[in-house]
Amino acid sequence: MQNELLELLRCPRTGERLALEAPEYEGSRIRSGWLVAKTSANRYPIREFIPRFVPESNYAASFGLQWNYFRQTQLDSQSGQPISEHRFWETTAWDRERLRDQWVLDCGCGAGRFAEVALAAGAKVVAVDVSSAVDACYANLKEYANLHVVQGDIYALPLARHCFPFVYSLGVLQHTPDVAKAFAALPPMVASGGRLCADFYEMTWKHRLLPRHFLRAFTTKMQKERLFDLCRRWVPRFLAVSQRVGRIPKLGRILVRAIPVADYTGVYDLDQTQLKEWAVLDTFDWLSPEYDQPQHRADVARWIAASGFSEVTVLKSGFMIVRGVGKR
């Protein structure tokens, strides 16, 4: 943690400012210490450079498992491909130059694939996640002086309101217990005239028929480590089948939908080793989360309209995307 983050941190229970106690520094960063709310006496630890506002065990434990194992898999700096960069700029439609030196909130940062893009644009990124994926994010991106990682709950964000000119949450909200409530936590974070962007899986009849939804009735009840081991063992074999089926003229790309594996062959310019890693990672990501709740477009449009945002856009581009500009 860096001292400048203290200006933005708040007690998630009371909203009051936090004071720093017993800090131990390593260079300019605080490795350990306590954040204390003076009025209520609520206390939150700083461990391994990260302020922690949630219990170690929570509904997002599977994400911590996958992101710490595949810590660098989806980082553009490691894959050598601008996959996350393209998705970030196409989804947000933000001007890269406008992010420089601005506070940006990443809600559900995972291992930091999108935070890396915003950091490279010169933004001061507050990367928040409820799971232990924050440790992977910090390990990946700690060389950026403009990085601030926080372990916190989207339903009780430990941050000052209306302080972020840019707020985004990509690939996250459908995995929360109450998606509408999770989305409602984002608009209050946006500064006057600031920009918000989030995306969701869209609920369609085609989505309902994907085999992973039938499998989740069983896989979500499994011990996460056991499921992860099964994915590591079997997903590469299913991927090989999917790749063979995908080469069938005309019908191949339709038939592969019946194979429960994330196959990015021909979608991303990855080598076979990378395709296997992405397949294991995203197949586990499909099957393991406690919550997986695609949304209807009308509901998402209603949520952002209720927030009072202007210049609202709701569109489908791979994911269902919602954008808007905060009240001035």
Rosetta blueprint (number, residue, H / E / L):
1 M L
2 Q E
3 N H
4 E H
5 L H
6 L H
7 E H
8 L L
9 L E
10 R E
11 C L
12 P L
13 R L
14 T L
15 G L
16 E L
17 R E
18 L L
19 A E
20 L E
21 E E
22 A E
23 P E
24 E E
25 Y E
26 E E
27 G L
28 S L
29 R E
30 I E
31 R E
32 S E
33 G E
34 W E
35 L E
36 V E
37 A L
38 K L
39 T L
40 S L
41 A L
42 N L
43 R E
44 Y E
45 P E
46 I E
47 R E
48 E L
49 F L
50 I E
51 P E
52 R E
53 F L
54 V L
55 P L
56 E L
57 S L
58 N L
59 Y L
60 A L
61 A H
62 S H
63 F H
64 G H
65 L H
66 Q H
67 W H
68 N H
69 Y H
70 F L
71 R L
72 Q L
73 T L
74 Q L
75 L L
76 D H
77 S H
78 Q H
79 S H
80 G L
81 Q L
82 P L
83 I H
84 S H
85 E H
86 H H
87 R H
88 F H
89 W H
90 E H
91 T H
92 T H
93 A L
94 W L
95 D L
96 R H
97 E H
98 R H
99 L H
100 R L
101 D L
102 Q L
103 W E
104 V E
105 L E
106 D E
107 C E
108 G L
109 C L
110 G L
111 A L
112 G L
113 R H
114 F H
115 A H
116 E H
117 V H
118 A H
119 L H
120 A H
121 A L
122 G L
123 A L
124 K E
125 V E
126 V E
127 A E
128 V E
129 D E
130 V L
131 S L
132 S L
133 A H
134 V H
135 D H
136 A H
137 C H
138 Y H
139 A H
140 N H
141 L H
142 K L
143 E L
144 Y L
145 A L
146 N L
147 L E
148 H E
149 V E
150 V E
151 Q E
152 G L
153 D E
154 I L
155 Y L
156 A E
157 L L
158 P L
159 L E
160 A L
161 R L
162 H L
163 C L
164 F E
165 P E
166 F E
167 V E
168 Y E
169 S E
170 L L
171 G L
172 V L
173 L H
174 Q H
175 H H
176 T L
177 P L
178 D L
179 V H
180 A H
181 K H
182 A H
183 F H
184 A H
185 A L
186 L L
187 P H
188 P H
189 M H
190 V E
191 A E
192 S E
193 G E
194 G E
195 R E
196 L E
197 C E
198 A E
199 D E
200 F E
201 Y L
202 E E
203 M L
204 T L
205 W H
206 K H
207 H H
208 R H
209 L L
210 L L
211 P H
212 R H
213 H H
214 F H
215 L H
216 R H
217 A H
218 F H
219 T H
220 T L
221 K L
222 M L
223 Q L
224 K H
225 E H
226 R H
227 L H
228 F H
229 D H
230 L H
231 C H
232 R H
233 R H
234 W H
235 V H
236 P H
237 R H
238 F H
239 L H
240 A H
241 V H
242 S H
243 Q H
244 R H
245 V H
246 G H
247 R L
248 I L
249 P L
250 K L
251 L L
252 G H
253 R H
254 I H
255 L H
256 V H
257 R H
258 A H
259 I L
260 P L
261 V L
262 A L
263 D L
264 Y L
265 T E
266 G L
267 V L
268 Y E
269 D L
270 L L
271 D L
272 Q H
273 T H
274 Q H
275 L H
276 K H
277 E H
278 W H
279 A H
280 V H
281 L H
282 D H
283 T H
284 F H
285 D H
286 W H
287 L H
288 S L
289 P L
290 E L
291 Y L
292 D L
293 Q L
294 P L
295 Q E
296 H L
297 R H
298 A H
299 D H
300 V H
301 A H
302 R H
303 W H
304 I H
305 A H
306 A H
307 S L
308 G L
309 F L
310 S E
311 E E
312 V E
313 T E
314 V E
315 L E
316 K E
317 S L
318 G L
319 F L
320 M E
321 I E
322 V E
323 R E
324 G E
325 V E
326 G L
327 K L
328 R L
